[in-house]
Amino acid sequence: LSKSSDVVKSMATQYGSLNTLTKEQVSSVGHMASSYGLAGDEALNLTMAVSRLPGQSRDSAINFEKTAISVGKMKGVMPSQIMKEMAKNADKIAIYSKGVR
Protein backbone atom coordinates (compact mmCIF):
# COMPACT_ATOMS: atom_id res chain seq x y z
CA LEU A 1 0.00 0.00 0.00
CA SER A 2 2.85 2.42 0.67
CA LYS A 3 4.06 2.09 -2.94
CA SER A 4 0.60 3.02 -4.16
CA SER A 5 0.52 6.11 -1.98
CA ASP A 6 4.07 6.99 -3.13
CA VAL A 7 2.94 6.78 -6.74
CA VAL A 8 -0.11 8.95 -6.12
CA LYS A 9 2.00 11.54 -4.27
CA SER A 10 4.59 11.53 -7.08
CA MET A 11 1.90 11.94 -9.72
CA ALA A 12 0.24 14.79 -7.83
CA THR A 13 3.60 16.53 -7.43
CA GLN A 14 4.65 16.01 -11.04
CA TYR A 15 1.33 16.96 -12.65
CA GLY A 16 0.27 19.51 -10.04
CA SER A 17 -3.06 17.73 -9.68
CA LEU A 18 -4.57 14.32 -10.21
CA ASN A 19 -7.52 15.86 -12.06
CA THR A 20 -5.90 15.36 -15.48
CA LEU A 21 -5.26 11.66 -14.88
CA THR A 22 -7.67 8.80 -15.28
CA LYS A 23 -8.20 6.19 -12.60
CA GLU A 24 -6.74 3.62 -15.00
CA GLN A 25 -3.53 5.63 -15.48
CA VAL A 26 -2.97 5.99 -11.76
CA SER A 27 -3.76 2.32 -11.26
CA SER A 28 -1.42 1.19 -14.07
CA VAL A 29 1.55 3.19 -12.80
CA GLY A 30 0.89 2.00 -9.24
CA HIS A 31 0.62 -1.61 -10.43
CA MET A 32 3.87 -1.27 -12.36
CA ALA A 33 5.67 0.04 -9.29
CA SER A 34 4.40 -2.64 -6.94
CA SER A 35 4.61 -5.55 -9.40
CA TYR A 36 8.09 -4.86 -10.72
CA GLY A 37 9.85 -3.52 -7.64
CA LEU A 38 10.10 0.06 -8.83
CA ALA A 39 9.94 3.08 -6.60
CA GLY A 40 6.95 5.29 -7.28
CA ASP A 41 9.17 7.95 -8.82
CA GLU A 42 10.87 5.41 -11.10
CA ALA A 43 7.56 4.12 -12.46
CA LEU A 44 6.24 7.62 -12.96
CA ASN A 45 9.44 8.95 -14.56
CA LEU A 46 9.47 6.08 -17.04
CA THR A 47 5.82 6.61 -17.98
CA MET A 48 6.36 10.36 -18.30
CA ALA A 49 9.50 9.98 -20.44
CA VAL A 50 7.73 7.69 -22.89
CA SER A 51 4.54 9.79 -22.92
CA ARG A 52 6.54 12.88 -23.96
CA LEU A 53 7.62 11.25 -27.21
CA PRO A 54 6.01 12.67 -30.35
CA GLY A 55 2.57 11.17 -30.86
CA GLN A 56 2.52 9.46 -27.47
CA SER A 57 0.20 9.86 -24.51
CA ARG A 58 0.21 8.53 -20.95
CA ASP A 59 -2.01 5.67 -22.12
CA SER A 60 0.27 4.79 -25.02
CA ALA A 61 3.28 4.95 -22.69
CA ILE A 62 1.65 2.40 -20.42
CA ASN A 63 0.93 0.19 -23.44
CA PHE A 64 4.56 0.56 -24.57
CA GLU A 65 5.73 -0.65 -21.16
CA LYS A 66 3.34 -3.62 -21.28
CA THR A 67 4.63 -4.54 -24.75
CA ALA A 68 8.23 -4.40 -23.53
CA ILE A 69 7.33 -6.77 -20.70
CA SER A 70 5.63 -9.18 -23.11
CA VAL A 71 8.61 -9.23 -25.46
CA GLY A 72 10.98 -9.72 -22.54
CA LYS A 73 8.95 -12.65 -21.24
CA MET A 74 9.12 -14.29 -24.69
CA LYS A 75 12.90 -13.91 -24.55
CA GLY A 76 13.12 -15.28 -21.00
CA VAL A 77 13.88 -11.96 -19.28
CA MET A 78 12.20 -11.24 -15.95
CA PRO A 79 9.71 -8.35 -16.15
CA SER A 80 11.26 -6.72 -13.08
CA GLN A 81 14.65 -6.60 -14.83
CA ILE A 82 13.11 -5.00 -17.91
CA MET A 83 11.25 -2.36 -15.96
CA LYS A 84 14.19 -1.49 -13.73
CA GLU A 85 16.45 -1.08 -16.77
CA MET A 86 13.87 0.99 -18.59
CA ALA A 87 13.30 3.18 -15.52
CA LYS A 88 17.04 3.63 -15.03
CA ASN A 89 17.44 4.63 -18.67
CA ALA A 90 14.20 6.55 -19.25
CA ASP A 91 16.07 9.64 -20.44
CA LYS A 92 18.03 7.57 -22.97
CA ILE A 93 14.85 5.92 -24.23
CA ALA A 94 13.33 9.34 -24.79
CA ILE A 95 16.40 10.65 -26.65
CA TYR A 96 16.80 7.55 -28.79
CA SER A 97 13.10 7.39 -29.63
CA LYS A 98 13.17 10.98 -30.83
CA GLY A 99 15.99 10.07 -33.22
CA VAL A 100 18.59 12.15 -31.38
CA ARG A 101 21.79 10.19 -30.81
N, C-alpha and C positions, 0 to 999 in steps of 0.2 A: 504493500500500500504506500510506503514512503516513496518508492520510485514514481508511482503515479502522481503523487502530490508534487514531487520534484519537477516532473514533466509539465504539469499544469502551471506551476510557478514560473518555469522557464519560458513557457509559451506566452504567458501573460506579460512577462517582462520584455520579451523580444518583440511581440506584436503590439504591446501597449494595452491590449484588451483581448479578451477571448471572444468578443462579439463577432469578429470576422471569421472565426473558425467554426467548422461543423463539429458536431459530437463525434462523428466518424473519424475526422482528422485527429482530434485529441486522443481518441481511443486507440487509433492505429499507432501513433507515436508512442503513447504510453505502453502499448503491447510490445512494440519493438524494443523499448528500453528494458522492460521486465523480462521478456523472453530471450533476449540475446545478450544480457549482461552489460548493457550500455548504461552510462549515466544519463539522466534526463537531458542534460545539455548536449551530450554527444548525439543522442537520437534526434533532438531538435535541430542541431547544427547540420547534420547530414541531410535531413529533410529540407531544410531551408536552402542549403547549397544547391541541391538538385532542383528545387522548385524555382530558383532564380535563373535557370538556363532558359534560353530563348524558346518560347512555345510551351513551357512547362508550367504546371500549377502545383499546389501542395498535394492535390489528389494524384497527379501523374508522378510526382516524386515518390509517393508511397507505393504506387504500382511499380515504379522502377526498382525500388528496394526489394519488393516481393519477387520480382523477376530475377534479380541477382541472387536471391536466396534459392530460388528454384533451380537455376543453372548450377549453382554451387553444389546443391544436393545431388544433382545428376552426375557431377564430377567427383563426388565423395568428399566434399569440403563441408565442414561443420558450419551451419548458419551463423553461429556466434562469431566464428573467425572472420567470416565474410563481413558481417556488420561492423565488427570492431575495426577491421582494416579500412572499410569504407568511411567510417566515422573519423578515423585518424587522418585520412587523406581526403576529406570532403573538399578542401580548397583545391587540391590537385584535380579531383574529378570535375569540378566546376571549370577550371582553366582548360583542361583537356577537351571537355565536351563543347566548349565554345570555339575550339579550333586554335587556341592560343597555346603555343608550345615554347 
